[in-house]
Amino acid sequence: MLLSHARILVLGLGASGEAATALCASRGWPVTVTDIRDRDDVASALTRLAGLPIFYCLGQAPPSCADFDLIVRSPGVPRDLPVLHEAHMHGIPVWSEIELGAAVCPCPITAITGTNGKSTTTVLIRDLMRAAGRTALVAGNIGHPFTSSASLMQDDDVAVIEVSASQLENCHAFAPRTAVLTNVRREHMDVYTWEQYVAAKTRIVRNHTPDHATIANLDDPVCRQIAESSPGRAIFFSTRGPLPAGREGVFLERGQVAAIYDGDQVTVCSRRELQVPGSLPNIMAMMAVGLREGVPVKAIRDVATSYPGREHVIEHVATAAGVDYYNDSKATNPWSTLHALDAFPDRPIVLITGGKDDKEADVTPLAATLTGRVRHLITLGQTGPRTIAAARAHGMTAITETTSLAEAISQAVKVAEPGDVVLFSPGANSKDMFPDHRTRGSNFKQQVRLLCGAGRSTLLPAG
């Protein structure tokens, strides 16, 4: 499609819709943006877009698609809007903001998707590219719209973008030079069937050729299948031991992180050199990207061993009376909480979990692992009663139900013993008690430090 001659309709004036609209208007492409909110509700966006040649349709349903050649759908826009059905019936393409950004991006793209671990892996790959002397942009689902910077990049830069299922859903020609699949678990079942969710994730490799690469978690059956079915080069990572014969990638063997690539095997670092519990799969994915990009092993090792973690992701907050307190507020589904538990295989855990479930999440896999892994379960929030019921069904008896985060922390301090980990990993979103996971995590840290005395934590800002 020749975008300079296309009449474009952008659905939604959130962050990605605003960025997409600005890109189109700045290039002189005819663009209309629509949002059901009225002008007062989107006033800040209108101020930032002031002076650009944009048509607005605000405070009402979107216009008919008959007058447009392309529709750009923002991630938060419902899939069942009549205008989207109408577009499908008339053969009018519907793009995501990621697809639009890729159409104007002049440099190679490394795209990361999966259910959990996307943001951490994205940040690690950015750090690696910068350590290798490349200019690296981070964008996408991590909080920075791709279209806001894609056209500003140079040919020898690299775009490192996190992409969600909803963003991939409306990608058609998108073909990242390197695709990374962290894991694919049952998530967003309020929006997709399992088959639809897997199909959306698979779109990241749908346009791959032998010149492309898919870096995938060998330990995840869906990721493995996607990589093996892709025409691109398959590079794997595994925390469970050596790779199968004939495979290349990164693996853990006898406490050492090693890699096989282009027929050569090297030891990159020891697992003990990594600073952040639970970061190994993300670091391995980063290492695989480094091998793909020809980054020297020393630079890969330096990034891996110096990575201090991200705020609200299995973040050490304090140590008091022999107990370590960790903030994992970014865990917004039960799979994230399972991952956090795996970060402490040899430590007794007091788990604080619970929040609001808006994705029809299945807590059964989490509940099934609690007995023998968690010494005491403390719940809060909307999902608390369901988690308690599932945990009891699997034999868990040491359970305390609370009604606030402050009460949960107070109970954790009471029951924790020297050598324990108190892990705050909600496994749900925050909106029954807090506006977002950052506020929730900051509240947890503040209260822990008040109760336990100032702790020491080394952080990277989220995003």
C-alpha positions as CSV (number, residue, x, y, z in Angstrom):
1,M,0.0,0.0,0.0
2,L,1.3,3.5,-0.9
3,L,0.7,5.2,2.4
4,S,1.2,8.7,1.0
5,H,-2.0,8.3,-1.0
6,A,-4.0,6.4,1.5
7,R,-6.9,7.9,3.5
8,I,-6.3,6.7,7.0
9,L,-8.6,6.2,9.9
10,V,-7.1,5.8,13.4
11,L,-9.3,4.2,16.0
12,G,-8.6,5.4,19.5
13,L,-6.7,8.5,20.8
14,G,-4.7,6.7,23.5
15,A,-0.9,6.7,23.5
16,S,-0.5,4.5,20.4
17,G,-3.4,6.1,18.5
18,E,-2.0,9.6,19.2
19,A,1.5,8.5,18.0
20,A,0.1,6.9,14.9
21,T,-2.0,10.0,14.1
22,A,1.0,12.2,14.6
23,L,3.2,10.1,12.3
24,C,0.6,10.2,9.5
25,A,-0.1,13.9,9.8
26,S,3.5,14.9,10.0
27,R,4.1,13.1,6.7
28,G,1.1,14.8,5.1
29,W,-1.0,11.7,4.8
30,P,-4.7,12.3,5.1
31,V,-5.7,11.1,8.5
32,T,-8.8,11.1,10.7
33,V,-8.8,10.0,14.3
34,T,-11.9,8.9,16.1
35,D,-12.6,8.3,19.8
36,I,-15.8,7.8,21.7
37,R,-14.5,10.2,24.3
38,D,-15.3,13.9,23.8
39,R,-12.8,16.8,23.4
40,D,-12.5,17.5,27.1
41,D,-11.5,13.9,27.8
42,V,-8.7,13.9,25.3
43,A,-7.7,17.5,25.7
44,S,-4.0,16.7,26.5
45,A,-3.7,14.7,23.3
46,L,-5.3,17.4,21.2
47,T,-2.8,19.9,22.7
48,R,0.1,17.7,21.6
49,L,-1.3,17.3,18.2
50,A,-2.2,21.0,17.7
51,G,-1.0,22.4,14.4
52,L,-1.0,19.1,12.5
53,P,-3.5,18.5,9.6
54,I,-5.8,16.1,11.3
55,F,-9.5,15.5,11.0
56,Y,-11.3,14.5,14.3
57,C,-14.4,12.5,15.0
58,L,-14.8,12.6,18.8
59,G,-17.6,11.8,21.2
60,Q,-19.4,9.5,18.9
61,A,-19.2,6.2,17.1
62,P,-16.5,5.9,14.4
63,P,-17.4,7.0,10.9
64,S,-18.2,4.6,8.1
65,C,-15.1,3.0,6.7
66,A,-16.3,3.6,3.1
67,D,-14.2,6.8,2.9
68,F,-11.0,5.2,4.0
69,D,-8.3,3.0,2.5
70,L,-6.7,1.9,5.8
71,I,-7.7,1.6,9.4
72,V,-5.2,1.7,12.3
73,R,-6.6,0.0,15.4
74,S,-5.2,0.8,18.8
75,P,-4.7,-2.1,21.2
76,G,-7.4,-1.1,23.6
77,V,-10.1,-0.7,20.9
78,P,-12.6,-3.6,21.1
79,R,-12.3,-6.2,18.3
80,D,-16.1,-6.3,17.7
81,L,-16.6,-2.7,16.7
82,P,-19.1,-2.5,13.8
83,V,-16.6,-0.4,11.8
84,L,-14.0,-3.3,12.0
85,H,-16.6,-5.8,10.8
86,E,-17.5,-3.3,8.0
87,A,-13.9,-3.0,7.0
88,H,-13.5,-6.7,6.8
89,M,-16.6,-7.1,4.6
90,H,-15.2,-4.4,2.2
91,G,-11.7,-5.7,2.2
92,I,-10.2,-2.6,3.9
93,P,-7.0,-3.5,5.7
94,V,-6.9,-3.0,9.5
95,W,-3.4,-2.5,10.9
96,S,-2.0,-2.2,14.4
97,E,0.2,0.7,15.3
98,I,3.1,-1.8,15.2
99,E,2.4,-2.6,11.6
100,L,2.4,1.1,10.8
101,G,5.7,1.7,12.6
102,A,7.3,-1.3,10.8
103,A,6.2,0.2,7.4
104,V,8.3,3.3,8.0
105,C,11.2,1.9,10.2
106,P,14.4,1.9,8.2
107,C,16.4,-0.4,10.5
108,P,16.3,-4.1,11.5
109,I,13.7,-5.0,14.1
110,T,14.0,-7.5,17.0
111,A,10.5,-8.2,18.3
112,I,9.7,-9.9,21.6
113,T,6.4,-11.6,22.5
114,G,5.1,-14.1,25.0
115,T,2.9,-14.3,28.0
116,N,5.5,-13.3,30.6
117,G,9.0,-11.9,30.6
118,K,8.6,-9.7,27.5
119,S,9.6,-6.4,29.1
120,T,12.6,-7.8,31.0
121,T,13.8,-9.5,27.9
122,T,13.3,-6.3,25.8
123,V,15.3,-4.2,28.3
124,L,18.1,-6.8,28.3
125,I,18.3,-6.9,24.5
126,R,18.4,-3.1,24.4
127,D,21.3,-3.1,26.9
128,L,23.1,-5.6,24.9
129,M,22.8,-3.7,21.6
130,R,24.0,-0.6,23.3
131,A,26.9,-2.4,24.8
132,A,27.8,-3.6,21.3
133,G,27.9,0.0,20.1
134,R,24.5,0.1,18.4
135,T,21.8,2.7,18.8
136,A,18.8,0.8,20.1
137,L,15.2,2.0,20.4
138,V,12.9,0.3,22.9
139,A,9.2,0.6,22.0
140,G,5.9,-1.2,21.7
141,N,3.9,-2.8,24.5
142,I,6.6,-1.7,27.0
143,G,5.0,1.7,27.0
144,H,6.6,3.7,24.2
145,P,4.6,3.7,20.9
146,F,6.7,2.4,18.0
147,T,5.5,5.0,15.6
148,S,6.7,7.9,17.8
149,S,10.3,7.0,17.0
150,A,10.5,4.5,14.2
151,S,10.8,7.0,11.4
152,L,13.6,8.9,13.3
153,M,15.9,5.9,13.3
154,Q,18.9,5.3,11.0
155,D,19.6,2.3,8.8
156,D,22.3,0.9,11.1
157,D,20.2,1.3,14.3
158,V,18.1,-1.5,15.8
159,A,14.5,-1.4,17.0
160,V,13.8,-3.6,20.0
161,I,10.0,-3.8,20.4
162,E,7.8,-5.7,22.7
163,V,4.6,-6.8,21.1
164,S,1.4,-8.2,22.6
165,A,-1.1,-10.5,21.2
166,S,-3.5,-7.6,20.4
167,Q,-0.8,-5.8,18.5
168,L,0.2,-8.8,16.5
169,E,-3.5,-9.5,15.7
170,N,-3.5,-6.7,13.2
171,C,0.0,-7.3,11.8
172,H,0.1,-8.5,8.2
173,A,3.4,-7.7,6.5
174,F,5.3,-7.4,9.8
175,A,8.5,-9.4,9.6
176,P,11.0,-8.7,12.4
177,R,14.6,-9.8,11.5
178,T,14.7,-11.6,14.8
179,A,11.6,-12.8,16.7
180,V,11.9,-13.8,20.4
181,L,9.2,-16.0,22.1
182,T,9.6,-16.1,25.9
183,N,6.6,-18.4,26.7
184,V,3.0,-18.9,25.7
185,R,0.6,-19.7,28.6
186,R,-3.2,-19.4,29.0
187,E,-3.7,-15.7,29.3
188,H,-6.3,-13.1,28.2
189,M,-8.9,-15.8,28.0
190,D,-11.5,-13.1,28.5
191,V,-10.6,-11.9,25.0
192,Y,-9.4,-14.9,23.1
193,T,-9.9,-18.6,22.9
194,W,-6.7,-20.6,23.4
195,E,-6.5,-21.3,19.7
196,Q,-6.9,-17.6,18.9
197,Y,-4.3,-16.6,21.4
198,V,-1.7,-19.0,20.0
199,A,-2.5,-17.9,16.5
200,A,-1.9,-14.3,17.4
201,K,1.5,-15.1,18.9
202,T,2.4,-17.1,15.8
203,R,1.9,-14.1,13.6
204,I,5.3,-12.8,14.7
205,V,6.9,-15.3,12.4
206,R,4.3,-15.6,9.7
207,N,6.4,-13.6,7.1
208,H,9.8,-15.1,8.0
209,T,12.2,-16.4,5.4
210,P,15.5,-18.3,5.9
211,D,17.1,-14.9,6.4
212,H,15.1,-14.4,9.6
213,A,15.6,-16.0,13.0
214,T,13.2,-17.2,15.7
215,I,14.6,-17.4,19.2
216,A,12.4,-19.5,21.3
217,N,12.0,-21.1,24.7
218,L,12.7,-24.8,24.2
219,D,11.1,-25.6,27.5
220,D,7.8,-24.2,26.4
221,P,5.9,-26.6,24.0
222,V,4.1,-23.8,22.1
223,C,7.2,-21.7,21.6
224,R,9.1,-24.7,20.4
225,Q,6.4,-25.6,17.9
226,I,6.2,-22.1,16.5
227,A,10.0,-22.0,16.1
228,E,10.2,-25.4,14.5
229,S,7.4,-24.5,12.1
230,S,8.9,-21.2,11.0
231,P,10.9,-21.0,7.8
232,G,13.4,-18.9,9.6
233,R,16.5,-20.0,11.6
234,A,15.5,-21.6,14.9
235,I,17.7,-20.7,17.9
236,F,16.6,-22.1,21.3
237,F,17.3,-21.4,25.0
238,S,16.7,-23.9,27.8
239,T,17.2,-23.9,31.6
240,R,16.8,-27.7,31.7
241,G,20.1,-28.9,30.4
242,P,21.9,-29.4,27.1
243,L,20.0,-28.8,23.8
244,P,18.9,-31.8,21.7
245,A,21.4,-32.9,19.0
246,G,21.4,-30.6,16.1
247,R,19.9,-27.7,17.9
248,E,21.7,-24.4,18.5
249,G,21.3,-21.8,21.2
250,V,21.8,-21.2,24.9
251,F,21.5,-23.8,27.7
252,L,22.3,-24.5,31.3
253,E,24.6,-27.4,32.2
254,R,26.2,-28.1,35.6
255,G,25.6,-24.5,36.7
256,Q,27.2,-23.0,33.6
257,V,25.4,-21.0,30.9
258,A,26.8,-22.2,27.6
259,A,26.0,-21.7,23.9
260,I,26.2,-23.6,20.7
261,Y,26.1,-21.5,17.5
262,D,27.5,-21.9,14.0
263,G,29.1,-25.1,15.2
264,D,31.1,-23.6,18.1
265,Q,30.4,-24.1,21.8
266,V,31.4,-21.6,24.4
267,T,30.7,-21.1,28.1
268,V,29.3,-17.6,28.7
269,C,29.1,-17.4,32.5
270,S,28.2,-19.2,35.7
271,R,24.6,-19.1,36.9
272,R,25.9,-17.9,40.3
273,E,27.2,-14.7,38.6
274,L,23.7,-13.5,37.8
275,Q,22.4,-11.0,40.3
276,V,18.7,-11.3,39.9
277,P,16.7,-14.4,41.0
278,G,14.5,-15.7,38.2
279,S,16.2,-13.8,35.5
280,L,17.9,-16.8,33.8
281,P,15.4,-17.4,31.0
282,N,15.3,-13.7,30.0
283,I,19.1,-13.5,30.1
284,M,19.4,-16.6,28.0
285,A,17.0,-15.1,25.4
286,M,19.2,-12.0,25.3
287,M,22.3,-14.1,24.9
288,A,20.8,-15.9,21.9
289,V,20.0,-12.5,20.3
290,G,23.6,-11.6,20.9
291,L,24.9,-14.7,19.1
292,R,22.5,-14.0,16.2
293,E,23.8,-10.4,16.0
294,G,27.5,-11.3,16.2
295,V,28.0,-9.6,19.6
296,P,31.3,-10.7,21.2
297,V,30.9,-13.3,24.0
298,K,32.6,-11.0,26.5
299,A,30.0,-8.2,25.9
300,I,27.2,-10.7,26.2
301,R,28.7,-12.0,29.5
302,D,29.2,-8.4,30.9
303,V,25.5,-7.5,30.2
304,A,24.3,-10.7,31.7
305,T,26.3,-10.5,34.9
306,S,25.8,-6.8,35.5
307,Y,22.1,-6.8,35.0
308,P,20.6,-5.5,38.3
309,G,16.9,-6.2,37.6
310,R,13.9,-4.0,37.1
311,E,11.6,-2.3,39.5
312,H,8.6,-4.4,40.6
313,V,10.1,-7.6,39.0
314,I,11.3,-10.0,41.8
315,E,12.9,-6.9,43.3
316,H,14.8,-7.2,46.6
317,V,13.4,-4.7,49.0
318,A,14.8,-5.4,52.4
319,T,16.4,-7.9,54.7
320,A,15.3,-8.0,58.3
321,A,15.7,-10.6,61.1
322,G,17.1,-13.0,58.5
323,V,14.1,-12.6,56.2
324,D,14.3,-11.3,52.6
325,Y,11.4,-9.3,51.2
326,Y,10.8,-9.2,47.4
327,N,8.4,-7.1,45.4
328,D,7.0,-8.7,42.3
329,S,4.1,-6.4,41.7
330,K,4.4,-6.6,38.0
331,A,3.2,-10.2,38.2
332,T,-0.3,-9.7,36.8
333,N,-1.2,-13.3,36.1
334,P,-0.7,-16.6,37.9
335,W,2.0,-17.7,35.5
336,S,4.1,-14.8,36.6
337,T,3.7,-15.9,40.2
338,L,4.7,-19.4,39.3
339,H,7.9,-18.0,37.7
340,A,8.6,-16.0,40.8
341,L,8.3,-19.1,43.0
342,D,10.8,-20.9,40.8
343,A,13.3,-18.1,41.5
344,F,13.7,-19.4,45.0
345,P,14.0,-23.2,44.7
346,D,15.8,-23.7,48.0
347,R,14.2,-21.1,50.2
348,P,11.0,-21.4,52.3
349,I,8.5,-18.8,51.0
350,V,5.8,-16.8,52.6
351,L,3.7,-15.8,49.5
352,I,1.4,-12.7,49.4
353,T,-0.8,-12.9,46.4
354,G,-4.1,-11.6,45.1
355,G,-5.7,-8.7,43.2
356,K,-8.4,-8.2,40.6
357,D,-9.0,-10.8,37.9
358,D,-10.2,-9.3,34.6
359,K,-8.8,-12.0,32.3
360,E,-10.5,-15.2,33.6
361,A,-7.2,-16.5,34.8
362,D,-6.9,-20.1,35.9
363,V,-5.4,-20.3,39.4
364,T,-5.3,-24.1,39.4
365,P,-1.7,-24.5,38.1
366,L,-0.5,-22.1,40.8
367,A,-2.5,-23.7,43.6
368,A,-1.2,-27.1,42.6
369,T,2.4,-26.0,43.3
370,L,1.9,-24.3,46.6
371,T,2.1,-27.3,48.9
372,G,5.7,-28.1,49.4
373,R,6.8,-24.8,47.8
374,V,5.1,-22.2,50.0
375,R,5.3,-22.4,53.8
376,H,2.5,-19.9,54.3
377,L,0.0,-18.4,51.9
378,I,-1.4,-14.9,52.5
379,T,-4.1,-13.7,50.2
380,L,-5.8,-10.3,49.5
381,G,-8.0,-8.8,46.9
382,Q,-10.8,-10.0,44.6
383,T,-8.9,-13.2,43.7
384,G,-8.2,-14.2,47.3
385,P,-11.1,-16.5,48.0
386,R,-10.7,-18.3,44.7
387,T,-7.0,-18.8,45.3
388,I,-7.7,-20.1,48.9
389,A,-10.3,-22.6,47.6
390,A,-8.0,-23.9,45.0
391,A,-5.0,-24.1,47.4
392,R,-7.1,-26.0,50.0
393,A,-8.2,-28.4,47.3
394,H,-4.5,-29.2,46.7
395,G,-3.8,-29.7,50.4
396,M,-2.6,-26.3,51.5
397,T,-3.5,-25.5,55.1
398,A,-1.2,-22.6,56.2
399,I,-3.4,-19.8,54.8
400,T,-4.3,-16.4,56.0
401,E,-6.9,-14.2,54.3
402,T,-6.5,-10.4,54.6
403,T,-8.4,-7.4,53.4
404,S,-5.6,-5.0,52.6
405,L,-1.9,-4.9,51.6
406,A,-0.9,-3.4,54.9
407,E,-2.6,-6.2,56.8
408,A,-1.0,-8.8,54.5
409,I,2.5,-7.4,55.1
410,S,1.9,-7.3,58.8
411,Q,0.8,-11.0,58.8
412,A,3.9,-11.9,56.7
413,V,6.2,-10.2,59.2
414,K,4.6,-12.2,62.0
415,V,4.8,-15.6,60.4
416,A,8.1,-15.3,58.5
417,E,11.1,-17.1,60.1
418,P,14.9,-16.5,59.5
419,G,15.9,-17.9,56.1
420,D,12.4,-17.3,54.6
421,V,11.6,-15.2,51.6
422,V,8.5,-13.0,51.8
423,L,7.4,-12.8,48.2
424,F,4.7,-10.3,47.1
425,S,3.6,-11.6,43.7
426,P,-0.1,-10.8,43.2
427,G,-0.8,-12.9,40.1
428,A,-3.5,-10.5,39.1
429,N,-3.9,-6.8,38.2
430,S,-4.0,-4.1,40.8
431,K,-7.3,-2.2,40.0
432,D,-9.3,-3.5,43.0
433,M,-6.9,-1.6,45.3
434,F,-4.4,0.5,43.3
435,P,-4.4,2.3,39.9
436,D,-1.5,0.3,38.5
437,H,1.2,-2.2,39.4
438,R,3.8,0.5,39.9
439,T,1.7,2.2,42.6
440,R,1.0,-1.2,44.2
441,G,4.6,-2.2,44.2
442,S,5.8,1.2,45.6
443,N,3.2,0.9,48.4
444,F,4.5,-2.6,49.3
445,K,8.1,-1.3,49.4
446,Q,7.2,1.6,51.5
447,Q,5.3,-0.4,54.1
448,V,8.0,-3.1,54.2
449,R,10.7,-0.6,54.9
450,L,8.6,1.1,57.6
451,L,8.0,-2.3,59.3
452,C,11.5,-3.7,58.8
453,G,13.8,-0.7,58.6
454,A,15.4,0.6,55.5
455,G,16.5,-2.2,53.1
456,R,18.8,-1.9,50.2
457,S,17.7,-2.5,46.6
458,T,19.4,-2.0,43.3
459,L,16.9,-1.0,40.6
460,L,16.2,-0.2,37.0
461,P,13.1,2.0,36.4
462,A,10.3,-0.1,34.9
463,G,9.9,0.3,31.2
